[in-house]
Structure formats: structure tokens, C-alpha cells
Amino acid sequence: MKLLNGSELAGFIKERHAKQVRTLRANKIFPKLAIVQVKDDPVINTYVRLKKQYGSDIGIEVDVHTPKQSEAPELLNMLSNDAGVHGIIVQLHLEDTSETDKIVNLVVPQKDVDALGSKSKFEPATPMAIMWLLAGYGVELAGKHILLIGRGKLVGAPLEKILKSSGHDVEVIDREIKNLAEYTKEADVIITATGSPAVLYPDMIKTGAVVVDAGVASEEGKTVGDLAAEVYQRQDLTITPEKGGVGPLTVCALFENVIRAAQNAQS
């Protein structure tokens, strides 16, 4: 088994980020990220804590705002017009998910570092992290059949776009599809992002496949991915570890965008 260890790559990227931030601060630009979180949830709280920690480690101020959802539009308008704020995130999910599109599009495109709005100037963080992870471990995608499970707004849909624009052979399915195993057994590379525990089992994956688990769910208070635990008994796979795969690089990719936003504000 070959592990795609995102934590290892994240260490190198973090060093580069700290250096870039030092350069910005020397030029009197003090990068700041504002996180707007309307829902109190253990998984969301963990994400926000990781972002605050990473920002602190590289010298970027991270402010967390916890308004009621009804107050979010006014707050986002204020943050969008604040020259001292370089990046803004609406931390999903919202309390009322029917308002998601409306609210994420209130962030001005040049500060929409999570790339949730339709006019954002940035690449979404998780797809960027997955591409970094595959490239960092020399996983060749040309000529491979790539299967994406889940076409969500955060991962599946933008990743499909990135892969197709590079000319790769990509198929996208939803986890509810009947006969899921028929699709997964044909794939050389499986990227799953459903947020449902145990979508993939060992007998559903072809020999020597590459498996990237970008799903996050909460099960009995623990954060888990999309893969059944037994998948890790397969020694022939190239696979993300149970912890420290895509996640650490997603935080890096987000701050890549924050740094870019601050650099753009400088120019």
C-alpha cells in the first residue's frame, strides 16, 4: 500500500506560505481572513479551528464571526467593503441551506477565497488540494479512467471542471446510483466526496487503483471519510490515509488563495 500523505506535503507548503506572508508584512500588507460561521456544529468547529491555527502559524490574522443567518448579509457587505480584510469565507453548511447560493454570492469576487460564489477569482480549495496531492506523489492521470463519486458544490463539480479542462477521462456519479460497484471496479482512479460513511468497500475497487477519500462525515461524534475501514487492508492500493490525506492540503490551498488576494490588493 502506498499512502498519499497530505500532512507531509502540507509541511513544505506551509514553509513557503510563511515566507510569502513575511514578505507581505515587510511591505506593510497584513493579510486577514474573515470566517462567517452561522451554524454551531462539531465538524464545522473543527474546520474553523484548523484554519485559525494555520493562519496563526504563518502570520495571517483569522477573525471568526458567528452571526445569526439573518444577520449574515449585512456582515458580509461590511467585510466586503473593509480594505483590511483580504479573504472572506462563508463556512458551510448554513442553518437554512436554501439560502446558500444567495449568501455565498454576497462575498465580493476578489475576496471569495473559498470560490463558492459564481464570479470568484479563485480555484476552490479542496479540488486544488486533490490535484496537489496527486501531483506531489507523481500519480499520472493521463490515459487513466477517473471516477468522481459525488458532484457537490465544494468538490465534485469544480474538480470535474478542472480535470476535463486538462483533457482527462472523467466520469461523475452520485452515491445513490444503483450498482455503484459496476462503476468503481472499472476506475483506475477513484475520488470520493460524498460525506457518507462507508460508501466504498474493498471488493468494489480494482487491483492497483488510486483512491482519494475527500469525504467528511460525522459518525458517533467522530470525523470519518467515505471509505469503509476494511479498504485499508488492501495492500495493492495507492490511497489517502484515514487521517491527514486531503484535509491538511485543503487548508493550505485556502490560504494560498488568501495570500494571493492580499498580493492582488497590494498591486
N, C-alpha and C positions, 0 to 999 in steps of 0.2 A: 504494500500500500504506500502510495506517495501522498503526503499531506500538502495541501495548498494553504500554507500558514500565513494568514494575513497580518498577524501580530508582528511577525518578523519583518515583513516589508514596511509595515507602518512605522517601525523604528527609524528606518532610513528617511522616510518621507517627513517624519516629524522633525528630524535634524535640519532638513532643508527649509521647512516652514519657519522654524525658529530663526534661522539666518535671514530669511526674507523679511520677517517681522522686525528684526533688529535694524535692517536697512531702512524700512519704512519709518520706524520710530526715530532714527537718526535724522530723517528728513521731516520731522515734526508731523508725521501722519500716525495717528494712534488707532489702529483698526479696532472696530467694535461690532459685535454681533448681538442683535436683539432676538430673543426667542419668545414667541407669544404662545402660551400654553393654556388652553381653556379647560382641559379635562385632567382630573387627578386620577392617574392610573399607574400601577406598578411598573409596567413595561415602558410606558412613556416617561415616567420619572427616571428610570434607569438611563434611557437615551439622553435625557436632558443633563443628567449628572455627568455622563461621559463627555458630552460636548463642553460643559463648563470646565471639566478637568483638562481636556485637551487644550482649550483656549488658554487656560492658566499656564500650562506647561510651555506654550510657545509665545506667550506675551500678548494674547488678544483678549480684550475685555469682553465678557459674555454677560449680558443682562437678561434675566428671565422675568417676563411679565405674566401674571396669571389673572387676566380679567375674566369676567363673565363673557359668554359668547356674544351677548347683545352689545357689549362694550368694545369688542374687538375691532369693528370697522373704524371707530374714532381713533383708537390707539394706533392702528396700522397707518392711518392717514398722518398722524403726528410723527411716527417713526420714519415714514417715507420722506417727510419734509425736514427731518433732522440731519443736518450735514455731518454731525458727529457719529452717526450710525451708518456703517458701510454695508452690512448684510442684515436681512430680516428673514426669520423662519416662522411660519405658522406650523406649530408642532401638531401633526395629525395623530390620532383622529380627533375630530371635534365632538362636542356633545350632540349637536344636531348635524349629522353628516350630510343632510340635504343641502346645507349652505356651503359645503366645501369649496366648490368651484367659485362661487361668488366671493368668498372671503380670501382665498389664496390669490385671486386676481386683483385684490386691493393693494398688494405689495408692488411698488414701482419696479419695472423690469430690471433696472440696473442694480437693485438691491435684493432681487429674488434669488438668493444663493441656493435654495433648495430646488429651484427650477420647477415649481408647481404651477405657476401662472402660465397662461398661454403665450405670453410675449417675453418670457425670461431670457436674459442674455447668457445663461449658463447651462452646462450639462448637468443632468440630475446626478446626485451623489452616488447612489447605490449602483446604477449601471456603470458609472465611471470606475467605481471600486472593483466591480467584477472584471472589467476589461484590464485594469491594472494588475489584478491578481493572476489572471490567465497569462498576461504578457510577462509578468515577473517570474513565473515558473516555466516560461518557454512552452506553454501549451499552444500548439499550432491549430488554428481554426480553419484554415483553407482546406477545402476538399472534405471537410467533416460535416456530418448531418447534426445540426444543433437543435435541440428541443427545449423550448421555454414552457414551463408549466406555470400558468398564471399570467394574465395580461392587465395587471393593476396599473394604476396611475404612477406609482412610485418606482416600479422596477420593470415589470414585463413589457408594457407599452413603449417606454423610452428605449429600453435595451433592444427590443425588436428593430426599432428605427435605426439605432447605431449599427447593429450587426448587418442589417440589409443594405445600409448605405455603403458598407465596406464590401458588399458583394458576397456575403456568406449565405450558406444554405440553412435557412431558419424556418422552423415550424413552431407555431404557438398554439397551445391548447389550454383549456380551463381544467381545473382539477376535477370538476363534476363530470367530465367526459366519460362515457361508458367505455369499457375495455382500455383503461389507461395503460395497462401493461403492453398492449399491442404497439403503442406509440413509443413507450420508453425503451422497449427491447430493440428498437431499430435505431436508436440515437447513439452517436459517438460521444456527444457532449450533452449532458442534461443540466439545465439551470432551473432550479425550482424556487418559486417565490409566492407561495400560496398563503402562508401564515396559518396552515392547518397541520397539527402534529401528525407524524407518521403517514405521509402521502405515498412515500416510496419505500418498498421492501426489497431485500436482497435479490429475490428471484425475478424482479422486474427490470434488472439492469444488465445490459450485455457485457461480455467479458472485456476488460481493459478500458472501460468507459471512463470519461471525466465527469465528475458530479460536483456541482456547485450548489450548496444549500444557502439561499439568500432569504429564506422564510423565517419569520419570527412570530411565535405564538406564546401564550401564557398557559401553562398546564400545571395545576395544583401549586400555583404561586411561583413556579419556576419558568424561566425563559427557555423555550425549546425551538428547534428548527423543524423543517419539513420531513426529515429522514427518520425512519424507524431506527432504533438503536442497533438492531441486528445488521444493518448495512455495513457497519464498521468492522464486522467480522470478515468481510470480503477483502482479501489481500491483493487482488488484481486491479483495484480501482485507484485512480488519481482523484482525491476528494478533499473537500474542505473539512477541517476538524470540527468536533462538536461545539467547541468554543474557540473564537479567535480566527474565524475564516474571513468572511466578507465584512463583518461588523466593524472591526478596527479600521479597515480601509475606507469604509463609508464615512466615518468621522473625519478621516484625513481628506477625503475628496470634498466634503463640505467646506472644510477650512481652506482648501485650495481655492474654492470659489470666493470665500470671504477675503482672502489675500488679494485675489485678482480684482475684486470690487474696490478694495482700498487703493490698489495701484491705479485703477481706472479713474478714481476720484482725484488722484494726485495729478494725472496728466491733463 
